[in-house]
Amino acid sequence: MRVSIIGQGYVGLTIAVSAARAGHTVLGFDVKESLIAQLSAGKSHIEGISDVALAGLIATGTYVASTDPSVLEGSDVIVIAVPTPLDKQRNPDLSFVHAAADLIATNVKSAALVINESTSYPGTLRKEIAARITSMAHLYASSPERVDPGNTQWGTNNTPRLIGGLTPGAVAKAKEFYSTFCDSIIEVSSPEVAEAAKIFENTFRQVNIALVNEFAQIAHALGISGREVLDAAATKPYGFMEFNPGPGVGGHCIPVDPSYLAHVANEVGVPATFIKRANEVNLAMPAYVAKRVVAGSGGSIKGKIVVVVGVSYKSNVADTRETPAAGVIDLLRAQGATVNWHDDLVGSWRGESSAPIEGADLAVLVTKHDGLDLAALKGCSYVFDCTGTIAGADGI
Ligand SMILES: NC(=O)c1ccc[n+]([C@@H]2O[C@H](COP(=O)([O-])OP(=O)(O)OC[C@H]3O[C@@H](n4cnc5c(N)ncnc54)[C@H](O)[C@@H]3O)[C@@H](O)[C@H]2O)c1
């Protein structure tokens, strides 16, 4: 099939490469010229895709990156994989989805299957994409992406894929497309069910992470190890699922997607109380970390040199979107400390560069990547561990 993917970020590039490997002719479209130049030169910007793999697909002509929207015409399948962030009031910002739909409306006259993989609330495919494109020539399906960057066990091929379409024809064609590179396809009765399933999955994580974050604070105040309690509870073979506490949540999904569900819930008059409370707890975790670091360092960190180790939002990825490390650093600086950060994967961030761990008085381990030399922390007089990695260290 001739496949076009609108958006060449984490999701779009991953799907583009999977589809190209499956034998489709893939056009990766993005509005960001620097990104398209980089991809066209065979340089991948995401962890799961190597430069060699990308360059190989370009060399065989199965993958082409472009900023030219006219090349979308003639596609059999068009996948939308654009950002769905929150605006300043933490309401859904569908401007990127609308822009992608408008691109299709303007540039694609031949019949295509339009699939939305971007995460959004139920009703997005029907009301925000199909209604905007208006063309009766196209078929429309929703298949929310579930990719977990950095996860080496579960990827595009073996993570079950949900599909909901506006018509049986759309479902059939979407199944035909995804079955070329996905092992398991689950058809649901409507795009709204697929869309809602995706945001409920992430809401489930957000709420459970908030619950263990609150529990970690209770356990600490009671003088018991929250992590040991959670490990003990996880020995129950049924009815319990272990989540780990941490410095907060980050990335494009967990801090964002539940607010899409809360938005539609409010519209239909049902208050999403769990989501609101979970956001409060998770967003307050950097302040809790800073408070514990000050308390654990004798009540003041004024004049001390602190190194925050690992600033991406999770292990083994370079993604700093919504990372709780930002709040931890800012709050420690507000306490009068000189705060540097160390993260070899991230390298540079917020106009600053990764600094060595050596020479710091105190360390806060926020995110632990594989290969981090924990011995480097030995020179610090106090280490606060948000990851549960260092036996005997103070932490969450
Ligand atoms: N990153 C993840 O782990 C993940 C997992 C599952 C689902 N999702 C969802 O997938 C969607 C995309 O996320 P992402 O992480 O790939 O985002 P991203 O920011 O990595 O990439 C999005 C890309 O879309 C491009 N773009 C923006 N507007 C465009 C337009 N009008 N036309 C063409 N390109 C445009 C941007 O330049 C960017 O390169 C979001 O809805 C997100 O919630 C992300």
The ligand as an ORCA input file, in Angstrom:
! r2SCAN-3c Opt
* xyz 0 1
  N       5.244      9.286     22.727
  C       4.532      8.282     23.213
  O       5.018      7.504     23.998
  C       3.094      8.056     22.767
  C       2.529      6.805     22.982
  C       1.240      6.573     22.563
  C       0.507      7.599     21.996
  N       1.055      8.830     21.829
  C       0.239      9.873     21.195
  O       0.605      9.976     19.829
  C       0.490     11.321     19.387
  C       1.833     11.805     18.862
  O       2.772     11.761     19.919
  P       4.338     11.787     19.662
  O       4.963     11.396     20.957
  O       4.665     11.026     18.438
  O       4.572     13.350     19.420
  P       5.891     14.051     18.881
  O       5.865     15.437     19.398
  O       7.092     13.185     19.146
  O       5.699     14.093     17.302
  C       4.656     14.772     16.670
  C       5.163     15.287     15.336
  O       4.055     15.851     14.659
  C       4.536     16.969     13.938
  N       3.419     17.816     13.556
  C       2.738     18.710     14.300
  N       1.757     19.258     13.558
  C       1.820     18.698     12.346
  C       1.055     18.844     11.155
  N       0.028     19.676     11.088
  N       1.420     18.124     10.093
  C       2.472     17.274     10.154
  N       3.208     17.081     11.238
  C       2.880     17.780     12.327
  C       5.541     17.611     14.866
  O       6.435     18.458     14.154
  C       6.218     16.390     15.474
  O       7.379     16.016     14.756
  C      -0.033     12.108     20.582
  O      -1.425     12.139     20.538
  C       0.413     11.259     21.759
  O      -0.385     11.456     22.900
  C       2.356      9.066     22.174
*
